[in-house]
């Protein structure tokens, strides 16, 4: 018998019933909300020209306020009760790193460029989910992931000429996102979604506060205040959907649907900055959509087969 690898995390068993289709829908909704978050952050840095530290901090302060309003201040002590404190704190720091690196990249790169680099996350998650969580993907899903990423490359056509150092910020964001997704899946078996969501914002709220206060620039109008607070709302609901997606399906299954952000970010870029996708972007989007529909089809087939297998094992009259 092969010995277990001591570095492999224990395989996750969901407390509830697995529902891949629902997980995919939650992941797509999270992608749309993250597009709103990224677009709002870019706008606040470029138009009112607010300091980056202030924008990052308000993203977390807004999420904290949204949770207090939704759950009430009396719920905070219960939200701090976790079975995996170390994992929650590491995950919170990974989210802060992801936000900071992403916003720094947006200072120098276009929204579609940072989005394209972020599509490396599903590949990295699929690679890591096997050895760390025991969630290995089949060859069909692996091919679909590669096809989806090929569609992203077709849409943006990245090249080596004029490589900006800010791409390293985007790559660092990818690394944070991948491990963030893995730990999210791991915590789904130990803590409630509300507890994990609450811990998500702690590092950003407290570690960035000194920098934000030192660099603070008073917003000029109510619109700017509303946009600053809206980031927290987008982040809170988006990450709640993200957590629910990982609760209903393995990380390697839901991660490929981050490709939906190609569509949401393109639409947001047109709506806010007047950027019209070209023919290459539309062609790549069709490839990504096709890949996503195939994955959706495979999930339904897999779910149906698992349901039939459970029915057969139960036998008649049980």
DAMO-V599651 format. One record per residue. N is the residue number from 0. RES is the residue in three letters. SS is DSSP state (helix for helix, strand for strand, loop for the rest). PHI is phi as a letter, one per 30 degrees, with the letter a starting at -180 (999 if undefined). Layout:
BEGIN
N	RES	SS	PHI
N	RES	SS	PHI
END
This chain:
BEGIN
0	UNK	loop	999
1	UNK	loop	d
2	UNK	loop	d
3	UNK	loop	d
4	UNK	loop	d
5	UNK	loop	d
6	UNK	loop	d
7	UNK	loop	d
8	UNK	loop	d
9	UNK	loop	d
10	UNK	loop	d
11	UNK	loop	d
12	UNK	loop	b
13	UNK	loop	d
14	UNK	loop	d
15	UNK	loop	c
16	UNK	loop	d
17	UNK	loop	d
18	UNK	loop	b
19	UNK	helix	e
20	UNK	helix	d
21	UNK	helix	d
22	UNK	helix	d
23	UNK	helix	d
24	UNK	helix	d
25	UNK	helix	d
26	UNK	helix	d
27	UNK	helix	d
28	UNK	helix	d
29	UNK	helix	d
30	UNK	helix	d
31	UNK	helix	d
32	UNK	helix	d
33	UNK	helix	d
34	UNK	helix	d
35	UNK	helix	d
36	UNK	helix	d
37	UNK	helix	d
38	UNK	helix	d
39	UNK	helix	d
40	UNK	helix	d
41	UNK	helix	d
42	UNK	helix	d
43	UNK	helix	d
44	UNK	helix	d
45	UNK	helix	d
46	UNK	loop	c
47	UNK	loop	d
48	UNK	loop	h
49	UNK	loop	d
50	UNK	loop	d
51	UNK	helix	e
52	UNK	helix	d
53	UNK	helix	d
54	UNK	helix	d
55	UNK	helix	d
56	UNK	helix	d
57	UNK	helix	d
58	UNK	helix	d
59	UNK	helix	d
60	UNK	helix	d
61	UNK	helix	d
62	UNK	helix	d
63	UNK	helix	d
64	UNK	helix	d
65	UNK	helix	d
66	UNK	helix	d
67	UNK	helix	d
68	UNK	helix	d
69	UNK	helix	d
70	UNK	helix	c
71	UNK	loop	j
72	UNK	helix	d
73	UNK	helix	d
74	UNK	helix	d
75	UNK	helix	e
76	UNK	helix	e
77	UNK	helix	d
78	UNK	helix	d
79	UNK	loop	d
80	UNK	loop	d
81	UNK	loop	b
82	UNK	loop	d
83	UNK	loop	b
84	UNK	helix	d
85	UNK	helix	e
86	UNK	helix	d
87	UNK	helix	d
88	UNK	helix	d
89	UNK	helix	d
90	UNK	helix	d
91	UNK	helix	d
92	UNK	helix	d
93	UNK	helix	d
94	UNK	helix	d
95	UNK	helix	d
96	UNK	helix	d
97	UNK	helix	d
98	UNK	helix	d
99	UNK	helix	d
100	UNK	helix	d
101	UNK	helix	d
102	UNK	helix	d
103	UNK	helix	d
104	UNK	helix	d
105	UNK	helix	d
106	UNK	helix	d
107	UNK	helix	c
108	UNK	loop	c
109	UNK	loop	d
110	UNK	helix	d
111	UNK	helix	d
112	UNK	helix	d
113	UNK	helix	d
114	UNK	helix	d
115	UNK	helix	d
116	UNK	helix	d
117	UNK	helix	d
118	UNK	loop	d
119	UNK	helix	d
120	UNK	helix	e
121	UNK	helix	e
122	UNK	helix	d
123	UNK	helix	d
124	UNK	helix	d
125	UNK	helix	d
126	UNK	helix	d
127	UNK	helix	d
128	UNK	helix	d
129	UNK	helix	d
130	UNK	helix	d
131	UNK	helix	c
132	UNK	helix	c
133	UNK	loop	i
134	UNK	loop	c
135	UNK	loop	d
136	UNK	loop	c
137	UNK	loop	d
138	UNK	helix	d
139	UNK	helix	d
140	UNK	helix	d
141	UNK	helix	d
142	UNK	helix	d
143	UNK	helix	d
144	UNK	helix	d
145	UNK	helix	d
146	UNK	helix	d
147	UNK	helix	d
148	UNK	helix	d
149	UNK	helix	d
150	UNK	helix	d
151	UNK	helix	d
152	UNK	helix	d
153	UNK	helix	d
154	UNK	helix	d
155	UNK	helix	c
156	UNK	loop	h
157	UNK	loop	d
158	UNK	loop	b
159	UNK	loop	d
160	UNK	loop	d
161	UNK	loop	i
162	UNK	loop	d
163	UNK	loop	c
164	UNK	loop	e
165	UNK	loop	d
166	UNK	helix	d
167	UNK	helix	d
168	UNK	helix	d
169	UNK	helix	d
170	UNK	helix	d
171	UNK	helix	d
172	UNK	helix	d
173	UNK	helix	d
174	UNK	helix	d
175	UNK	helix	d
176	UNK	helix	d
177	UNK	helix	d
178	UNK	helix	d
179	UNK	helix	d
180	UNK	helix	d
181	UNK	helix	d
182	UNK	helix	d
183	UNK	helix	e
184	UNK	helix	d
185	UNK	helix	d
186	UNK	helix	d
187	UNK	loop	d
188	UNK	loop	d
189	UNK	loop	c
190	UNK	loop	b
191	UNK	loop	d
192	UNK	helix	d
193	UNK	helix	d
194	UNK	helix	d
195	UNK	helix	d
196	UNK	helix	d
197	UNK	helix	d
198	UNK	helix	d
199	UNK	helix	e
200	UNK	loop	c
201	UNK	helix	d
202	UNK	helix	d
203	UNK	helix	d
204	UNK	helix	d
205	UNK	helix	c
206	UNK	helix	d
207	UNK	loop	d
208	UNK	helix	e
209	UNK	helix	e
210	UNK	helix	d
211	UNK	helix	d
212	UNK	helix	d
213	UNK	helix	d
214	UNK	loop	c
215	UNK	loop	e
216	UNK	loop	b
217	UNK	loop	d
218	UNK	loop	e
219	UNK	loop	d
220	UNK	loop	a
221	UNK	helix	d
222	UNK	helix	d
223	UNK	helix	d
224	UNK	helix	d
225	UNK	helix	d
226	UNK	helix	d
227	UNK	helix	d
228	UNK	helix	d
229	UNK	helix	d
230	UNK	helix	e
231	UNK	helix	d
232	UNK	helix	d
233	UNK	helix	e
234	UNK	helix	d
235	UNK	helix	d
236	UNK	helix	d
237	UNK	helix	d
238	UNK	helix	d
239	UNK	helix	d
240	UNK	helix	d
241	UNK	helix	d
242	UNK	helix	d
243	UNK	helix	d
244	UNK	helix	d
245	UNK	helix	d
246	UNK	helix	d
247	UNK	helix	c
248	UNK	loop	a
249	UNK	loop	d
250	UNK	helix	e
251	UNK	helix	d
252	UNK	helix	d
253	UNK	helix	d
254	UNK	helix	e
255	UNK	helix	e
256	UNK	helix	d
257	UNK	helix	d
258	UNK	helix	d
259	UNK	helix	d
260	UNK	helix	d
261	UNK	helix	d
262	UNK	helix	d
263	UNK	helix	d
264	UNK	helix	d
265	UNK	helix	d
266	UNK	helix	d
267	UNK	helix	d
268	UNK	helix	d
269	UNK	helix	d
270	UNK	helix	d
271	UNK	helix	c
272	UNK	helix	c
273	UNK	loop	i
274	UNK	loop	d
275	UNK	loop	c
276	UNK	loop	d
277	UNK	loop	d
278	UNK	helix	d
279	UNK	helix	d
280	UNK	helix	d
281	UNK	helix	d
282	UNK	helix	d
283	UNK	helix	d
284	UNK	helix	d
285	UNK	helix	d
286	UNK	helix	d
287	UNK	helix	d
288	UNK	helix	d
289	UNK	helix	d
290	UNK	helix	d
291	UNK	helix	d
292	UNK	helix	d
293	UNK	helix	d
294	UNK	helix	d
295	UNK	helix	d
296	UNK	helix	d
297	UNK	helix	d
298	UNK	helix	d
299	UNK	helix	d
300	UNK	helix	d
301	UNK	helix	d
302	UNK	helix	d
303	UNK	helix	d
304	UNK	helix	d
305	UNK	helix	d
306	UNK	helix	d
307	UNK	helix	d
308	UNK	helix	d
309	UNK	helix	d
310	UNK	helix	d
311	UNK	helix	d
312	UNK	helix	d
313	UNK	helix	d
314	UNK	loop	i
315	UNK	loop	d
316	UNK	loop	i
317	UNK	loop	c
END
